[in-house]
Amino acid sequence: MRYPRHVRIAKKKKALTTTDPAVPNTRQPYDMFLVLDVEATCHLGTDFNYANEIIEFPVCLMQWMDKAEDGTAATLKVIDEFRTFVRPTWRPTLSSFCTELTGITQEQVDEAPPFADVLDDMRNFMVKHGLIDPITGQRVKRFCWCSDGPFDIRDFVVKQCFISRVPMPDWIQGDVLDVRMSVMHWLSLQTTQFTIPANRTMNGAMRRSLNIPAQLKALGLPSFEGRQHSGIDDTRNIAKIITELARRGLCLQPNTAIYPGRRWQWMGKRGQILEEHLV
């Protein structure tokens, strides 16, 4: 059927100005996403150069609900969660600042498994969902780790593997989807002007950034649910942001390089921490 010319023009304008969010129109290279937001030991005045130990390891596993044969998809859903507290071994006593910030108590970490056991449990979780081979640990599906900023894997996991004297597993190596960077990229593509607040970095430079509540607000999503700096609550809210980015047609793929061999000055030999080099 061929519509009259004035109807065709109207339909063409409508197609250019509206989109149906339920219709997948972006090819998505990854099948599943592991959203991670760890919590770690800290003291008032310390920064990312400190020898932080992970004390909460939460993951939201997300999967496409509508991926077509051509790879297009738009609807993501959390299909399972993994969460455990982690017992620190170098400095096992939490600071009052750390407990106040994260809500994690000394009793919770005292009763938790050490990090090496957490990695085993996480591996079993990934095998259960068919992400990795149960024998070799090699990837079976195309999955991507996601975090708010690069810090969780780039800093905390790399440092914790060193402190715990365990190799960084192959299934957590590789580049990461920095959700914060993706949100800022999306905002930069919009015709409406959006001012992103600037944070000062350690060397005094200014870096544009948005925390999780600000990302939710920028995307028109409901306010943060839960307690900020609770790992599992942070992870769930990040998953909502990723879901919205997918609905808006953003291609979800790694955008941040991670280096498992990264080292800090306080790292000695075989997991030794040189306290004289701690900031």
N, C-alpha and C positions, 0 to 999 in steps of 0.2 A: 504494500500500500504506500502511496506517495501523498503526503499532506500538501495542502496549498502552501505557497511560498511564505506567507506571513506566519503560518503555524510552524513551518520548518525553522524559521529564524528564531521564533520564541523558544522552541524546544532546544535549539542549539545554545542559546544564551543560558537557559536553565542548566544544561549539561556542563557549561563552563563555570557556573557559579555555585552549584550544589553538588554534594557527594553523599552517597548513602554509606554510612559507616559500617553497615552490616555486610557490604559487598567487598570481598577481598580484592585489592587491586595492586598489591605490592608483593613481589617475589621475595620470600623470606628464606635465606640460605640455611638457617638452623631449625632443628625440629623441637628442641627442648631447651629450657633455660634454668639455671641453678642460681637463685638469688641469695647472696651471702652478705650478712652484716654482723661481724664478730664484735664482741666486747673484750677488752683487755685490761690488765692491771695498769694503773696510772697513779701518779702523785701530782699534787698541785704544783704547777710550774714546769712539768715535763712535757716534751713534745714527741714527734714521730721518730726522733733519734734515740729515744730511750729503749731499754731492753724490755719491751712490753711482753707479757705472757697472756695468751688467749684464755679467757675465763667463761665465755659463752660462744657456742658455735651453732648458729641457726641457719637453716636453708629452706627456702620455698622452691619447690620444683614446679615449673610451669610448662604447659604443652599447648600446641595449637589445637583448637577444636574444629577448625574449618579449612585445613590446608588442602588445596586442590592438587591435581596431578602436575600442574605446571608450576607448583611451588608457591602460588599466591595464597595469602592468609591474612586475617585481620583480627581474629578472636583468640586471645590467650586466656588460660585458666590455670589456677593453682590446683594441682592434682594431689599433692602430698607435701608434708613438712617433715623436716628432721631438726631436732633441737636437743642439745645437751649442754650442761655446764661442764667446765674443764678445770681440773685441779692444777694450779701452778706449782712448780717444783723449785724454782730458783728463789723466789721471794713468795712463799706460800701464804703470807699474811696480807690481807687486803688493807689498803689505806682507807681511812674514813672518807676521804675525798672520792675514792673509787666506788665505794658502796653507795654514797649519796648520789653520785652521778648515774650509776647503772642500775641501782636497786638490787644488785647481787650481794648476797650475804656471805659471811665467812663459812657458815654451816653448809651452804649450798655448794661451795667449791671444795670444801673438805670432803664431802661425800661423793664428789664427781670423779670420773675416770681421768687418768692423765691423757695428754694429747695424742700419744701414740695409739692408745686404745680408741680414741675418738676417730682417728683416721680409719681404723679397721671398721668401726661401726658405719662410718660414712661410705666406705667402699661397699659394704653389704647393702646399704640403702640404694646405691647406684646399680648394683647387680640386680637387686629386686625389681627395679624399674627398667631393666634392659639397656642401660646406658653404656655399660662396660662389660667385657667378657669376664666371666667368673674365674677363669683360670689365668689368663694373661693380664687382665686389667686394662687391655687396650680398648679404645672407644669403639662402640658398636653403632651408636647413633650420633648424629651431629648435634652436639649440645654446646652451650656457651655459658660461662660463669658471668654473673652480673653483680655489680656492687655500686654503692653511692660514692663516687670518687674511686681512685685507684688503691686506696690505702689498705683495704682488708686483705687482699692477696699480695699486693706488691710489698707491703710492710709487715703486717701482722703474721700472715701465714709463713712467709719466708723466714722471719725472725724466729717464730716458734719452732719450725722444723730444725733450725740450727740449735736452739736451746734444748730441744728434746732429743737431739742427735738422731734424727730420722731423715731419710731422703724425702724430698718433696715429690709426692706421687705424680706419675705421668698424667693422671686424669684431672689434676688441678693445675697443671702447667698450661702455658699458652696464653694468648692475649685475652683481655677481659673487656666486656661491655661496661664502660663507665656510664651509668645512667644519668648522672648529673651532667656530663658532657653532652649526652644525647638530648636532654631536655633543652640545654642552652642552644644546641644546634637547631632544634625544632623552632625555638623562639626566634632565632636569627633569620629563619626562612619566612616568618610571617610579615605581612605588609604593615600591620599595626605595630607601632613602636613600643618596645618593652625594655625598660631599664633594668639591667641586672646589677645588683649591688656588688661593690668591689671589696674584697678582703685582702688584707696585707699579708704577704708571705714572710717567711723567716728572713729573707734577705732585703726586705723593705719594699719589694716590688708589689704592684697591685694586681690581683687576680680576680676576674669576674667569677662569681659562684653563687649557687643557690643551695640552701640546706633542704632537707626533705619536706618540711612544712611549706617552704616557699615554692618548691617544685609543684606540690599539690595545688597550691593556690594559683600558680601561673597557668596550670592546665585546667583550671576550673573544676577541680575535684573536691570532694568533701575534706574537711580538716583532718589533720593527723589523728588517727585512732590509736589509743593506748598510751604508753609511757615512752617518751623520747629517750634514747640511749638504752632502752631495753632491746637487746639484739633481735628477738623474735618480732617485736612490734615494729622496729625499724624495717626489718625484712619484709613484713607483710605490707607496709605502706609503700616500699619501693616496688613491690610486685604490682600494686595498683597503678603506679606511675608507668611501669613497663606496659601494662595492659592498655592504658590510654594511648601511649605512643604507638602501639601496634594498631589500635583502632583508627588512629589518625593517618595511618599509612606509612609510618617511618620504618625504613629497613633496619632491622635489629641485627647488628653484627659487631664484633670486637672493634674497639677504637683506642685501646690503651695497652701498651706493651708491658709485660711482666718479665722480670729477670730472676729466675730461681737462684742464681749464683750471686746475687747482690750481697754486699757485705758492709757492715758498719764498723767504726773504729773499735768498738768495745768487744768485737768478736775475736776470740783467741783461737786455739786449736781444739777440735773435737768438742764443740759445745761450751768451751770455757768462756766465761764472761769477765772481761777485764774492767773491773769497776772503776779504775782510775781514768778510763776513757769515757765514762758515762757522762752525758750532759745533764 
